[in-house]
Amino acid sequence: MNLDHTQFRVSSTAENGVVSSETRLALEQRGSRILGRYSGGSILRGYLVGTLTGSVLQFRFTQREVAGQIHGGRSVCELERLGDGRLRLHERFTWTTRVGSGTNTFDEL
């Protein structure tokens, strides 16, 4: 699976998540290494660094929010190929700078 130059939007989010339908995620891939940038909604700027093994993406993230806070955590995503060929990321995140965890879904644009 190749995530290089893919872009995603949030299609569903956890109650304690801060991404929204306005959030956009862009990924780059070099071998198994993944780099990502995201922003939109309550997030001014976010970054992720991780690895892709088969259809599982694991990463750490950090983000600066509109209200000024800086938060971060870790995630594990299962990738799914949709019937129309696009990718869907099923993210399970855990905050390391605030309490909580949850799930988000990102669909390829």
Secondary structure, 3 states (H helix, E strand, C coil): CCCCCEEEEEEECCCCCCCCCCCEEEEEEECCEEEEEEEECCEEEEEEEEEEECCEEEEEEEEEECCCCEEEEEEEEEEEECCCCCEEEEEEEEECCCCCEEEEEEEEC
